[in-house]
Amino acid sequence: MAYKIFMKNKINGSLEEADDEVYGSKEDAEDALDEVINNFMTGAEVLELSGESYEDPNSYDFMVKKI
């Protein structure tokens, strides 16, 4: 089976892929989850510091789903 990491918008309920990686097991995807969340948070922080528009990381829940 294949798994991906998704992020769900807490406000409107939309679901989108958090990264392009396809994982061979749920455990592999769960192991990568912290890194994906960290990358998203870092990107949002960089955009905020540069005065650019960004998505608030607190507006999303990250999850592993079977595809």
PyMOL commands that set and color helices and strands:
alter all, ss='L'
color gray80, all
select helices_A, chain A and resi 26-49+57-59
alter helices_A, ss='H'
color red, helices_A
select strands_A, chain A and resi 3-9+15-17+60-66
alter strands_A, ss='S'
color yellow, strands_A
deselect
rebuild
show_as cartoon
